[in-house]
């Protein structure tokens, strides 16, 4: 796999350690107006709702198993936030996560306090890692995933590639706060969200100005979206 992609294991591990995006998929029509009023991205224990598991009791048991009780007695604010590693830098994020929302936030300054999993951590056999010690998670990738991440890490596909080969997304857990004005590099907006909510553009502009976050429209197909700008910033 490495030879065919013109890459090495060391280079792939360096890419995961230093560059692979840490992102959070968000359902903008449902959540953006709440994020506009807030200062932080919040977890299930704070909001009472989630794009995934809704049971606080089950999530508590799940996190106790994952982190060996380290969060027992923690405040809702201090509990982890969940995202995914965009291992192939797909402009659409990780497509198997689109059930959580097609748009996504790219995070910054959180990598060294993030744990990385080989799959959704609802699975009891999931494996955890850090960005600095990731080889045992990389070992769980299938051949298609390895080939894709190697091509991106090697620079052969510097703008990324579609994540359609990823069926078990690589979940991440961010430990500590996600401040919107400090820990979000940009918000990538899927055109489907803009089409479904005519008032969203105005809210996006206000969100961008308040939190000083670049807003980028995802260009799905330049041919079919010729009447729409490929991206925009506020």
C-alpha positions in Angstrom: 0.0 0.0 0.0 2.7 2.5 1.0 4.8 1.9 -2.1 1.9 2.3 -4.5 0.9 5.5 -2.8 4.5 6.8 -2.8 4.4 7.2 0.9 5.9 5.7 4.1 4.3 4.6 7.4 6.3 7.4 9.2 4.8 10.0 6.9 1.3 8.8 7.4 1.7 8.9 11.2 3.2 12.4 10.9 0.2 13.5 8.9 -2.2 12.1 11.5 -0.2 13.7 14.3 0.2 17.2 12.8 -2.3 17.8 10.0 -5.4 15.6 9.7 -8.4 17.7 10.4 -10.3 17.4 13.7 -13.9 18.3 12.8 -17.4 18.3 14.3 -20.3 17.7 12.0 -23.3 20.0 12.8 -26.9 20.2 11.5 -26.8 24.0 10.9 -30.6 24.5 10.3 -31.1 22.9 13.8 -28.1 24.3 15.7 -26.7 27.5 14.2 -29.1 29.9 16.0 -28.2 28.3 19.3 -24.4 28.5 18.5 -24.9 32.2 17.6 -26.1 32.9 21.1 -23.5 30.8 22.9 -19.8 31.0 23.6 -18.9 27.3 23.4 -19.8 24.1 21.5 -21.6 22.0 24.1 -22.1 18.3 24.8 -25.2 16.2 25.5 -24.9 16.7 29.2 -25.1 20.4 28.7 -27.8 20.7 26.0 -29.9 17.6 26.7 -29.9 16.8 23.0 -27.6 15.2 20.5 -27.3 14.1 16.9 -26.5 10.6 18.2 -27.2 8.8 21.5 -29.8 10.8 23.5 -29.7 8.8 26.8 -27.6 10.6 29.5 -27.6 7.4 31.5 -26.2 5.3 28.6 -23.7 8.0 27.7 -22.5 8.1 31.3 -21.9 4.3 31.3 -20.2 4.6 27.9 -17.8 7.3 29.1 -17.1 5.4 32.3 -16.0 2.4 30.2 -14.0 4.5 27.8 -12.1 6.6 30.3 -12.0 4.2 33.2 -14.1 6.4 35.5 -12.0 9.5 35.0 -15.1 11.6 34.4 -17.1 10.3 37.4 -18.5 13.3 39.2 -17.4 15.7 36.6 -19.5 18.7 35.7 -21.5 18.6 32.4 -19.2 21.4 31.1 -16.0 19.4 31.7 -17.2 16.2 29.9 -15.9 15.4 26.5 -17.2 16.6 23.1 -17.3 14.3 20.2 -16.1 14.8 16.6 -14.3 12.8 13.9 -10.9 12.8 12.3 -11.0 13.8 8.6 -8.3 11.4 7.7 -8.6 12.0 3.9 -9.2 15.8 4.2 -12.5 15.4 2.3 -14.0 18.8 1.5 -17.4 17.3 2.5 -16.1 16.1 5.8 -16.6 12.4 6.6 -19.7 11.4 4.6 -20.6 8.5 6.9 -21.1 11.2 9.5 -23.6 13.2 7.5 -26.4 11.9 9.7 -25.1 14.3 12.3 -25.1 17.1 9.8 -23.6 17.9 6.4 -21.8 21.0 7.5 -18.8 20.9 9.9 -16.5 22.9 12.1 -12.7 22.5 11.7 -11.1 22.8 15.1 -7.7 24.2 16.1 -5.5 24.1 19.3 -7.2 20.9 20.6 -5.1 18.1 19.0 -3.0 17.4 22.1 -6.0 17.1 24.3 -7.9 14.9 21.9 -8.2 11.1 21.9 -8.6 9.2 18.7 -10.6 6.1 18.1 -10.8 3.5 15.3 -14.6 3.7 15.2 -17.7 5.0 17.0 -17.0 4.5 20.7 -20.4 3.0 21.3 -18.7 -0.2 20.1 -17.2 -2.0 23.1 -14.2 -3.2 21.1 -13.1 0.3 20.0 -9.5 1.3 20.4 -8.3 4.6 21.7 -5.1 6.5 20.8 -3.5 10.0 20.9 -2.2 11.7 17.8 1.4 11.0 18.9 0.8 7.3 19.5 -1.6 6.2 16.7 0.0 3.2 15.0 -2.2 0.6 16.8 -5.3 2.5 15.4 -3.9 2.7 11.9 -3.4 -1.0 12.1 -7.3 -1.4 12.1 -7.7 0.5 8.8 -8.7 -1.6 5.8 -6.7 -1.5 2.6 -8.9 1.2 0.9 -8.6 3.5 3.9 -4.8 3.0 4.1 -4.4 3.7 0.4 -6.5 6.9 0.6 -4.8 8.3 3.7 -1.4 7.5 2.2 -2.2 9.4 -1.0 -3.2 12.4 1.0 -0.3 12.3 3.4 2.2 11.8 0.5 1.0 15.0 -1.2 -0.3 13.1 -4.3 -3.8 14.4 -3.4 -3.0 17.6 -1.5 -6.7 18.7 -1.6 -7.9 15.5 -0.2 -10.1 12.8 -1.6 -13.7 11.6 -1.1 -14.3 9.7 2.1 -16.8 7.2 0.6 -14.5 4.3 1.5 -14.8 5.1 5.2 -17.6 3.0 6.7 -16.4 3.1 10.3 -15.6 6.7 10.9 -12.6 7.5 13.1 -14.3 9.2 16.1 -12.4 11.7 18.3 -13.1 12.9 21.8 -12.1 16.4 22.7 -11.2 16.8 26.4 -11.9 20.3 27.8 -13.8 23.2 26.3 -14.4 24.1 22.7 -14.7 27.8 22.6 -16.2 29.1 19.4 -14.0 32.2 19.2 -10.8 30.3 20.0 -10.9 26.7 19.0 -12.8 26.8 15.7 -10.7 27.5 12.6 -13.6 27.7 10.2 -17.1 26.5 9.5 -17.6 24.6 6.3 -21.2 25.0 5.1 -22.9 22.4 2.9 -25.1 23.9 0.1 -28.0 21.6 1.1 -28.2 23.5 4.4 -28.3 26.9 2.6 -31.0 25.6 0.3 -33.1 24.1 3.1 -33.2 27.3 5.2 -33.4 30.7 3.3 -32.6 32.7 6.4 -29.4 30.8 7.2 -27.0 33.1 5.3 -27.9 36.0 7.5 -27.4 34.0 10.6 -24.0 32.7 9.3 -22.8 36.2 8.7 -23.7 37.2 12.3 -22.1 34.0 13.6 -18.9 34.7 11.7 -18.6 38.3 13.0 -19.4 37.5 16.6 -17.0 34.5 16.9 -14.4 35.7 14.3 -14.8 32.5 12.4 -14.3 32.1 8.6 -17.3 30.6 6.9 -16.6 28.6 3.8 -19.2 27.2 1.4 -18.5 23.7 0.3 -18.3 23.4 -3.5 -19.8 20.0 -4.3 -19.6 20.1 -8.1 -18.3 23.2 -9.9 -20.2 22.3 -13.1 -23.6 22.0 -11.5 -23.0 24.9 -9.1 -21.8 27.4 -11.6 -24.3 30.0 -10.5 -23.1 29.8 -6.9 -19.7 31.0 -5.6 -17.3 28.1 -4.9 -16.6 29.5 -1.4 -17.0 32.6 0.6 -15.6 34.2 3.7 -17.0 36.5 6.3 
